[in-house]
Amino acid sequence: MSNSVFQSVILQLKEAAGCIFGVIDTDGCVISCTDVMLLGERWPEAAVRVAENPTLVQTFDGKTFRGILSSTNSFEYAVFCTGDDQLAQTYCTLAYIALNDAKNFYEEKHDRGTFVKNILMDNILPGDIYIRAKELHFATEAPRVVFLVRQLGHGEVTAVDILSGLFPDRSQDFVVSINETDVAVVKQVAPGATPEVTEKIAQTMEDTLKNELYVKTVIGIGTVTEHLRELADSYKEAQTAIDVGKVFDTEKSIISYENLGIGRLIYQLPTTLCDIFLSEVFKKSSIDALDQETLFTINKFFENNLNVSETSRKLFVHRNTLVYRLEKIKKITGLDLRLFDHAIVFKVALMVRKYLASREIR
Protein backbone atom coordinates (compact mmCIF):
# COMPACT_ATOMS: atom_id res chain seq x y z
CA MET A 1 0.00 0.00 0.00
CA SER A 2 1.40 3.39 -1.02
CA ASN A 3 1.55 5.99 1.77
CA SER A 4 1.02 8.69 -0.86
CA VAL A 5 -2.56 7.47 -1.26
CA PHE A 6 -3.23 8.16 2.42
CA GLN A 7 -1.34 11.45 2.29
CA SER A 8 -3.37 12.89 -0.58
CA VAL A 9 -6.65 12.11 1.21
CA ILE A 10 -5.73 13.45 4.65
CA LEU A 11 -4.39 16.70 3.18
CA GLN A 12 -7.84 17.30 1.73
CA LEU A 13 -9.43 16.44 5.09
CA LYS A 14 -7.23 18.96 6.87
CA GLU A 15 -8.41 21.72 4.54
CA ALA A 16 -12.03 20.80 5.30
CA ALA A 17 -11.79 20.19 9.09
CA GLY A 18 -8.78 22.20 10.23
CA CYS A 19 -7.36 19.62 12.65
CA ILE A 20 -4.38 17.26 12.26
CA PHE A 21 -5.03 13.92 10.57
CA GLY A 22 -2.70 10.98 10.17
CA VAL A 23 -2.27 7.21 9.84
CA ILE A 24 -0.29 4.75 11.98
CA ASP A 25 0.66 1.17 11.15
CA THR A 26 0.44 -1.91 13.39
CA ASP A 27 3.64 -0.88 15.20
CA GLY A 28 2.24 2.54 15.99
CA CYS A 29 4.56 4.32 13.55
CA VAL A 30 3.11 7.46 11.98
CA ILE A 31 3.40 6.74 8.24
CA SER A 32 1.28 9.61 6.96
CA CYS A 33 0.30 12.89 8.58
CA THR A 34 -0.73 16.45 7.79
CA ASP A 35 1.90 17.58 10.30
CA VAL A 36 5.20 16.41 8.79
CA MET A 37 6.93 16.83 12.16
CA LEU A 38 4.99 13.80 13.45
CA LEU A 39 6.08 11.49 10.61
CA GLY A 40 8.17 8.60 11.95
CA GLU A 41 7.04 8.99 15.56
CA ARG A 42 6.04 5.74 17.28
CA TRP A 43 2.98 5.32 19.45
CA PRO A 44 3.02 1.59 20.31
CA GLU A 45 0.52 1.98 23.13
CA ALA A 46 -2.00 3.54 20.77
CA ALA A 47 -1.51 0.67 18.31
CA VAL A 48 -2.17 -1.89 21.08
CA ARG A 49 -5.35 -0.09 22.13
CA VAL A 50 -6.66 0.07 18.58
CA ALA A 51 -5.76 -3.59 17.90
CA GLU A 52 -7.97 -4.68 20.79
CA ASN A 53 -11.09 -3.16 19.19
CA PRO A 54 -10.14 -1.95 15.69
CA THR A 55 -13.73 -1.30 14.58
CA LEU A 56 -14.43 1.12 17.44
CA VAL A 57 -13.65 4.84 17.59
CA GLN A 58 -11.33 5.32 20.60
CA THR A 59 -9.69 8.27 22.28
CA PHE A 60 -6.15 8.07 23.63
CA ASP A 61 -3.62 10.69 24.70
CA GLY A 62 -5.62 13.60 23.30
CA LYS A 63 -6.25 11.92 19.95
CA THR A 64 -9.07 9.89 18.40
CA PHE A 65 -8.36 6.63 16.54
CA ARG A 66 -10.24 4.22 14.27
CA GLY A 67 -8.74 1.01 12.88
CA ILE A 68 -8.55 0.19 9.16
CA LEU A 69 -8.85 -3.54 8.47
CA SER A 70 -7.07 -5.69 5.90
CA SER A 71 -8.80 -8.03 3.45
CA THR A 72 -8.63 -10.71 6.16
CA ASN A 73 -10.38 -8.40 8.67
CA SER A 74 -7.29 -7.92 10.81
CA PHE A 75 -5.92 -4.60 12.10
CA GLU A 76 -3.63 -3.13 9.41
CA TYR A 77 -3.68 0.66 9.89
CA ALA A 78 -5.40 3.23 12.07
CA VAL A 79 -6.49 6.73 11.19
CA PHE A 80 -6.27 9.43 13.86
CA CYS A 81 -7.10 13.06 14.34
CA THR A 82 -6.25 15.48 17.14
CA GLY A 83 -8.90 16.02 19.81
CA ASP A 84 -10.97 13.71 21.97
CA ASP A 85 -14.42 15.30 21.96
CA GLN A 86 -17.53 14.35 20.00
CA LEU A 87 -16.52 16.50 17.03
CA ALA A 88 -13.12 14.76 16.85
CA GLN A 89 -14.88 11.39 16.85
CA THR A 90 -17.07 12.54 13.96
CA TYR A 91 -14.03 13.79 12.03
CA CYS A 92 -12.18 10.53 12.69
CA THR A 93 -15.13 8.46 11.45
CA LEU A 94 -15.35 10.51 8.26
CA ALA A 95 -11.58 10.20 7.77
CA TYR A 96 -11.84 6.44 8.24
CA ILE A 97 -14.51 6.19 5.53
CA ALA A 98 -12.45 8.25 3.06
CA LEU A 99 -9.16 6.45 3.75
CA ASN A 100 -10.68 2.98 3.77
CA ASP A 101 -12.32 3.62 0.39
CA ALA A 102 -9.04 4.97 -1.01
CA LYS A 103 -7.16 1.94 0.30
CA ASN A 104 -9.66 -0.52 -1.18
CA PHE A 105 -9.65 1.26 -4.52
CA TYR A 106 -5.85 1.31 -4.67
CA GLU A 107 -5.44 -2.32 -3.70
CA GLU A 108 -8.20 -3.52 -5.99
CA LYS A 109 -6.71 -1.64 -8.93
CA HIS A 110 -3.20 -2.90 -8.16
CA ASP A 111 -4.32 -6.47 -7.52
CA ARG A 112 -6.51 -6.57 -10.64
CA GLY A 113 -3.63 -5.39 -12.82
CA THR A 114 -1.27 -7.97 -11.33
CA PHE A 115 -3.94 -10.63 -11.72
CA VAL A 116 -4.41 -9.84 -15.40
CA LYS A 117 -0.65 -9.81 -16.02
CA ASN A 118 -0.27 -13.21 -14.34
CA ILE A 119 -2.97 -14.60 -16.65
CA LEU A 120 -1.29 -13.17 -19.74
CA MET A 121 2.11 -14.55 -18.74
CA ASP A 122 0.70 -17.97 -17.76
CA ASN A 123 1.87 -17.46 -14.18
CA ILE A 124 -1.36 -18.64 -12.56
CA LEU A 125 -3.04 -22.05 -12.55
CA PRO A 126 -6.40 -22.31 -14.37
CA GLY A 127 -8.13 -23.37 -11.16
CA ASP A 128 -6.75 -20.37 -9.28
CA ILE A 129 -8.13 -18.00 -11.91
CA TYR A 130 -11.68 -18.72 -10.76
CA ILE A 131 -10.81 -18.23 -7.08
CA ARG A 132 -8.87 -15.00 -7.61
CA ALA A 133 -11.50 -13.60 -9.98
CA LYS A 134 -14.18 -14.13 -7.35
CA GLU A 135 -12.08 -12.40 -4.69
CA LEU A 136 -11.55 -9.39 -6.97
CA HIS A 137 -15.17 -9.33 -8.19
CA PHE A 138 -13.86 -9.93 -11.69
CA ALA A 139 -16.27 -11.09 -14.41
CA THR A 140 -14.87 -14.35 -15.79
CA GLU A 141 -17.08 -14.49 -18.89
CA ALA A 142 -16.96 -11.44 -21.13
CA PRO A 143 -15.69 -10.79 -24.69
CA ARG A 144 -12.15 -9.45 -24.40
CA VAL A 145 -9.24 -9.04 -26.81
CA VAL A 146 -5.53 -8.54 -26.14
CA PHE A 147 -3.52 -5.90 -28.01
CA LEU A 148 0.27 -6.02 -27.80
CA VAL A 149 1.72 -2.56 -28.39
CA ARG A 150 5.43 -2.72 -29.21
CA GLN A 151 7.39 0.52 -29.34
CA LEU A 152 10.05 0.56 -32.04
CA GLY A 153 13.35 1.91 -30.83
CA HIS A 154 13.61 3.39 -27.35
CA GLY A 155 10.52 2.72 -25.23
CA GLU A 156 8.68 5.54 -23.44
CA VAL A 157 7.54 4.65 -19.92
CA THR A 158 4.71 7.18 -20.17
CA ALA A 159 3.13 5.08 -22.93
CA VAL A 160 1.35 3.12 -20.20
CA ASP A 161 -0.23 6.30 -18.84
CA ILE A 162 -1.23 7.49 -22.30
CA LEU A 163 -2.91 4.17 -23.10
CA SER A 164 -4.56 4.07 -19.66
CA GLY A 165 -6.10 7.44 -20.44
CA LEU A 166 -7.67 6.00 -23.59
CA PHE A 167 -9.41 3.27 -21.57
CA PRO A 168 -10.49 4.85 -18.27
CA ASP A 169 -12.89 2.07 -17.24
CA ARG A 170 -10.61 0.20 -14.80
CA SER A 171 -13.27 -2.44 -14.15
CA GLN A 172 -13.28 -3.64 -17.77
CA ASP A 173 -10.06 -2.56 -19.49
CA PHE A 174 -6.47 -3.08 -18.34
CA VAL A 175 -3.15 -1.67 -19.50
CA VAL A 176 -0.20 -3.80 -18.38
CA SER A 177 3.50 -3.04 -18.82
CA ILE A 178 5.31 -6.16 -20.05
CA ASN A 179 8.84 -4.81 -20.51
CA GLU A 180 10.67 -1.67 -21.67
CA THR A 181 9.06 -1.67 -25.12
CA ASP A 182 5.91 -3.82 -24.84
CA VAL A 183 2.56 -2.88 -23.34
CA ALA A 184 -0.42 -5.24 -23.29
CA VAL A 185 -3.93 -3.80 -23.45
CA VAL A 186 -6.81 -6.05 -22.44
CA LYS A 187 -9.97 -4.47 -23.85
CA GLN A 188 -13.52 -5.62 -23.28
CA VAL A 189 -15.47 -5.41 -26.53
CA ALA A 190 -19.05 -5.86 -27.64
CA PRO A 191 -20.20 -9.41 -28.38
CA GLY A 192 -19.44 -10.41 -31.96
CA ALA A 193 -16.73 -7.78 -32.44
CA THR A 194 -15.11 -8.18 -35.87
CA PRO A 195 -11.42 -7.78 -36.83
CA GLU A 196 -12.39 -4.43 -38.37
CA VAL A 197 -13.59 -3.21 -34.97
CA THR A 198 -10.45 -4.32 -33.13
CA GLU A 199 -8.20 -2.84 -35.82
CA LYS A 200 -10.00 0.49 -35.43
CA ILE A 201 -9.24 0.41 -31.69
CA ALA A 202 -5.60 -0.39 -32.46
CA GLN A 203 -5.48 2.50 -34.94
CA THR A 204 -6.64 4.87 -32.20
CA MET A 205 -3.84 3.64 -29.93
CA GLU A 206 -1.23 4.01 -32.67
CA ASP A 207 -2.36 7.53 -33.58
CA THR A 208 -2.46 8.67 -29.95
CA LEU A 209 1.06 7.43 -29.14
CA LYS A 210 2.38 8.92 -32.35
CA ASN A 211 0.80 12.33 -31.78
CA GLU A 212 1.52 12.65 -28.05
CA LEU A 213 4.86 10.86 -27.65
CA TYR A 214 6.13 10.79 -31.25
CA VAL A 215 6.55 7.05 -30.81
CA LYS A 216 6.42 4.61 -33.70
CA THR A 217 4.70 1.35 -32.84
CA VAL A 218 3.63 -1.97 -34.23
CA ILE A 219 0.48 -3.50 -32.73
CA GLY A 220 -0.46 -7.18 -32.71
CA ILE A 221 -4.09 -8.15 -32.13
CA GLY A 222 -5.19 -11.50 -30.71
CA THR A 223 -8.58 -13.10 -31.26
CA VAL A 224 -11.59 -12.19 -29.14
CA THR A 225 -11.90 -14.44 -26.09
CA GLU A 226 -15.04 -15.30 -24.18
CA HIS A 227 -13.45 -16.41 -20.91
CA LEU A 228 -10.78 -15.02 -18.63
CA ARG A 229 -8.61 -18.13 -18.86
CA GLU A 230 -8.31 -17.63 -22.65
CA LEU A 231 -6.53 -14.27 -22.33
CA ALA A 232 -3.12 -15.99 -22.35
CA ASP A 233 -3.95 -17.49 -25.76
CA SER A 234 -5.02 -14.11 -27.13
CA TYR A 235 -1.78 -12.57 -25.83
CA LYS A 236 0.32 -15.26 -27.54
CA GLU A 237 -1.63 -14.69 -30.74
CA ALA A 238 -0.85 -10.97 -30.55
CA GLN A 239 2.84 -11.84 -30.16
CA THR A 240 2.64 -14.20 -33.15
CA ALA A 241 0.92 -11.49 -35.21
CA ILE A 242 3.85 -9.13 -34.64
CA ASP A 243 6.47 -11.83 -35.34
CA VAL A 244 4.77 -13.03 -38.53
CA GLY A 245 4.11 -9.46 -39.63
CA LYS A 246 7.83 -8.68 -39.41
CA VAL A 247 8.40 -11.35 -42.05
CA PHE A 248 5.45 -11.14 -44.43
CA ASP A 249 3.81 -7.73 -43.82
CA THR A 250 6.72 -5.42 -43.14
CA GLU A 251 4.78 -2.34 -44.26
CA LYS A 252 1.91 -2.89 -41.82
CA SER A 253 1.97 -1.41 -38.32
CA ILE A 254 -1.24 -3.12 -37.19
CA ILE A 255 -1.46 -6.88 -37.65
CA SER A 256 -4.42 -9.02 -36.63
CA TYR A 257 -3.85 -12.70 -35.89
CA GLU A 258 -7.06 -13.55 -37.76
CA ASN A 259 -5.72 -11.96 -40.95
CA LEU A 260 -2.30 -13.66 -41.01
CA GLY A 261 -3.48 -16.27 -43.50
CA ILE A 262 -0.99 -18.78 -44.80
CA GLY A 263 1.92 -16.81 -43.34
CA ARG A 264 0.94 -18.13 -39.91
CA LEU A 265 1.34 -21.72 -41.08
CA ILE A 266 4.65 -21.10 -42.84
CA TYR A 267 6.06 -19.39 -39.75
CA GLN A 268 5.50 -22.57 -37.73
CA LEU A 269 7.31 -24.86 -40.20
CA PRO A 270 10.82 -26.16 -39.47
CA THR A 271 13.45 -24.69 -41.79
CA THR A 272 14.55 -28.13 -43.01
CA LEU A 273 11.04 -28.80 -44.30
CA CYS A 274 11.03 -25.40 -46.02
CA ASP A 275 14.32 -26.17 -47.79
CA ILE A 276 12.93 -29.49 -49.02
CA PHE A 277 9.77 -27.77 -50.30
CA LEU A 278 11.76 -25.19 -52.31
CA SER A 279 14.01 -27.83 -53.83
CA GLU A 280 10.98 -29.88 -54.90
CA VAL A 281 9.12 -26.91 -56.37
CA PHE A 282 12.05 -25.51 -58.32
CA LYS A 283 13.48 -28.65 -59.85
CA LYS A 284 14.85 -26.88 -62.93
CA SER A 285 16.68 -24.07 -61.15
CA SER A 286 16.68 -22.21 -57.86
CA ILE A 287 14.31 -19.34 -57.22
CA ASP A 288 17.46 -17.23 -56.78
CA ALA A 289 17.93 -17.47 -60.55
CA LEU A 290 15.16 -14.86 -60.93
CA ASP A 291 16.37 -11.25 -61.02
CA GLN A 292 14.75 -8.39 -59.11
CA GLU A 293 12.85 -7.08 -62.14
CA THR A 294 11.29 -10.49 -62.71
CA LEU A 295 10.33 -10.84 -59.04
CA PHE A 296 8.77 -7.38 -59.14
CA THR A 297 6.73 -8.43 -62.18
CA ILE A 298 5.59 -11.58 -60.39
CA ASN A 299 4.47 -9.66 -57.30
CA LYS A 300 2.52 -7.19 -59.44
CA PHE A 301 0.90 -10.09 -61.26
CA PHE A 302 -0.24 -11.53 -57.93
CA GLU A 303 -1.45 -8.13 -56.68
CA ASN A 304 -3.68 -7.85 -59.74
CA ASN A 305 -5.22 -11.30 -59.28
CA LEU A 306 -3.37 -12.92 -62.23
CA ASN A 307 -4.96 -10.47 -64.66
CA VAL A 308 -2.54 -9.98 -67.58
CA SER A 309 -4.18 -6.84 -68.99
CA GLU A 310 -4.44 -5.07 -65.62
CA THR A 311 -0.89 -6.01 -64.64
CA SER A 312 0.59 -4.75 -67.90
CA ARG A 313 -1.28 -1.48 -67.43
CA LYS A 314 0.08 -1.07 -63.88
CA LEU A 315 3.62 -1.90 -65.08
CA PHE A 316 3.30 0.48 -68.07
CA VAL A 317 4.36 -2.27 -70.47
CA HIS A 318 2.70 -3.81 -73.52
CA ARG A 319 0.57 -6.88 -72.90
CA ASN A 320 2.81 -8.98 -75.12
CA THR A 321 5.85 -7.88 -73.09
CA LEU A 322 4.25 -9.22 -69.93
CA VAL A 323 3.30 -12.48 -71.65
CA TYR A 324 6.93 -12.83 -72.78
CA ARG A 325 8.12 -12.35 -69.19
CA LEU A 326 5.66 -14.95 -67.91
CA GLU A 327 6.86 -17.42 -70.53
CA LYS A 328 10.42 -16.73 -69.43
CA ILE A 329 9.45 -17.48 -65.81
CA LYS A 330 7.79 -20.70 -66.93
CA LYS A 331 10.93 -21.73 -68.79
CA ILE A 332 13.14 -21.08 -65.75
CA THR A 333 10.93 -22.51 -63.00
CA GLY A 334 8.58 -24.86 -64.80
CA LEU A 335 5.57 -22.98 -63.36
CA ASP A 336 3.04 -21.13 -65.49
CA LEU A 337 1.75 -18.29 -63.29
CA ARG A 338 -1.31 -17.90 -65.51
CA LEU A 339 -2.54 -21.22 -64.10
CA PHE A 340 -4.14 -20.85 -60.69
CA ASP A 341 -2.58 -23.98 -59.14
CA HIS A 342 0.89 -23.03 -60.36
CA ALA A 343 0.41 -19.48 -59.08
CA ILE A 344 -0.52 -20.74 -55.60
CA VAL A 345 2.58 -22.93 -55.41
CA PHE A 346 4.80 -20.07 -56.55
CA LYS A 347 3.22 -17.63 -54.08
CA VAL A 348 3.79 -20.03 -51.19
CA ALA A 349 7.35 -20.62 -52.37
CA LEU A 350 8.06 -16.87 -52.32
CA MET A 351 6.73 -16.66 -48.76
CA VAL A 352 8.79 -19.66 -47.67
CA ARG A 353 11.88 -18.07 -49.18
CA LYS A 354 11.18 -14.83 -47.30
CA TYR A 355 10.69 -16.79 -44.07
CA LEU A 356 14.02 -18.60 -44.50
CA ALA A 357 15.74 -15.28 -45.17
CA SER A 358 14.36 -13.88 -41.91
CA ARG A 359 15.63 -16.91 -39.99
CA GLU A 360 19.12 -16.42 -41.40
CA ILE A 361 19.16 -12.81 -40.21
CA ARG A 362 18.45 -14.00 -36.70
WODAFEN-V891964 format. One record per residue. N is the residue number from 1. RES is the residue in one small letter. OMEGA is omega as a letter, one per 40 degrees, with the letter a starting at -180 (* if undefined). Layout:
N;RES;OMEGA
N;RES;OMEGA
This chain:
1;m;a
2;s;i
3;n;a
4;s;i
5;v;i
6;f;a
7;q;a
8;s;a
9;v;a
10;i;i
11;l;i
12;q;i
13;l;a
14;k;a
15;e;a
16;a;a
17;a;i
18;g;i
19;c;a
20;i;i
21;f;i
22;g;a
23;v;i
24;i;i
25;d;a
26;t;i
27;d;a
28;g;i
29;c;i
30;v;a
31;i;i
32;s;a
33;c;i
34;t;i
35;d;a
36;v;i
37;m;a
38;l;a
39;l;i
40;g;i
41;e;a
42;r;i
43;w;a
44;p;a
45;e;i
46;a;i
47;a;i
48;v;a
49;r;a
50;v;a
51;a;a
52;e;i
53;n;a
54;p;a
55;t;a
56;l;i
57;v;a
58;q;i
59;t;a
60;f;i
61;d;i
62;g;i
63;k;i
64;t;a
65;f;i
66;r;a
67;g;i
68;i;a
69;l;i
70;s;i
71;s;i
72;t;i
73;n;i
74;s;a
75;f;a
76;e;i
77;y;i
78;a;i
79;v;i
80;f;i
81;c;a
82;t;a
83;g;a
84;d;i
85;d;a
86;q;i
87;l;i
88;a;i
89;q;i
90;t;i
91;y;a
92;c;i
93;t;i
94;l;i
95;a;i
96;y;a
97;i;a
98;a;a
99;l;i
100;n;i
101;d;i
102;a;i
103;k;a
104;n;i
105;f;a
106;y;a
107;e;i
108;e;i
109;k;a
110;h;a
111;d;i
112;r;i
113;g;i
114;t;i
115;f;a
116;v;i
117;k;i
118;n;i
119;i;a
120;l;a
121;m;a
122;d;a
123;n;a
124;i;a
125;l;a
126;p;i
127;g;a
128;d;i
129;i;a
130;y;a
131;i;a
132;r;i
133;a;i
134;k;i
135;e;a
136;l;a
137;h;a
138;f;i
139;a;a
140;t;a
141;e;i
142;a;i
143;p;a
144;r;i
145;v;a
146;v;i
147;f;i
148;l;a
149;v;a
150;r;i
151;q;a
152;l;a
153;g;a
154;h;a
155;g;i
156;e;a
157;v;a
158;t;i
159;a;i
160;v;a
161;d;i
162;i;a
163;l;i
164;s;i
165;g;i
166;l;a
167;f;a
168;p;a
169;d;a
170;r;i
171;s;a
172;q;a
173;d;a
174;f;i
175;v;a
176;v;i
177;s;a
178;i;i
179;n;a
180;e;a
181;t;a
182;d;i
183;v;i
184;a;i
185;v;i
186;v;a
187;k;i
188;q;a
189;v;i
190;a;i
191;p;i
192;g;i
193;a;a
194;t;i
195;p;i
196;e;i
197;v;a
198;t;i
199;e;i
200;k;i
201;i;i
202;a;i
203;q;i
204;t;i
205;m;a
206;e;a
207;d;a
208;t;i
209;l;i
210;k;a
211;n;a
212;e;a
213;l;a
214;y;a
215;v;i
216;k;a
217;t;i
218;v;a
219;i;i
220;g;a
221;i;i
222;g;i
223;t;i
224;v;i
225;t;i
226;e;a
227;h;a
228;l;a
229;r;a
230;e;a
231;l;i
232;a;i
233;d;i
234;s;i
235;y;i
236;k;i
237;e;i
238;a;i
239;q;i
240;t;i
241;a;i
242;i;a
243;d;i
244;v;i
245;g;i
246;k;a
247;v;a
248;f;a
249;d;a
250;t;a
251;e;a
252;k;i
253;s;i
254;i;a
255;i;i
256;s;a
257;y;a
258;e;a
259;n;a
260;l;i
261;g;a
262;i;i
263;g;i
264;r;i
265;l;a
266;i;a
267;y;a
268;q;a
269;l;i
270;p;a
271;t;i
272;t;i
273;l;i
274;c;i
275;d;i
276;i;a
277;f;a
278;l;a
279;s;i
280;e;a
281;v;a
282;f;a
283;k;a
284;k;i
285;s;a
286;s;i
287;i;i
288;d;i
289;a;i
290;l;a
291;d;a
292;q;i
293;e;i
294;t;i
295;l;i
296;f;i
297;t;i
298;i;a
299;n;i
300;k;i
301;f;i
302;f;a
303;e;a
304;n;i
305;n;i
306;l;i
307;n;a
308;v;a
309;s;a
310;e;a
311;t;i
312;s;i
313;r;a
314;k;a
315;l;a
316;f;i
317;v;i
318;h;a
319;r;a
320;n;i
321;t;i
322;l;i
323;v;i
324;y;a
325;r;i
326;l;i
327;e;i
328;k;i
329;i;i
330;k;a
331;k;a
332;i;a
333;t;a
334;g;a
335;l;i
336;d;a
337;l;i
338;r;i
339;l;a
340;f;a
341;d;i
342;h;a
343;a;i
344;i;a
345;v;a
346;f;i
347;k;i
348;v;a
349;a;i
350;l;i
351;m;i
352;v;i
353;r;i
354;k;i
355;y;i
356;l;i
357;a;i
358;s;i
359;r;i
360;e;a
361;i;a
362;r;*
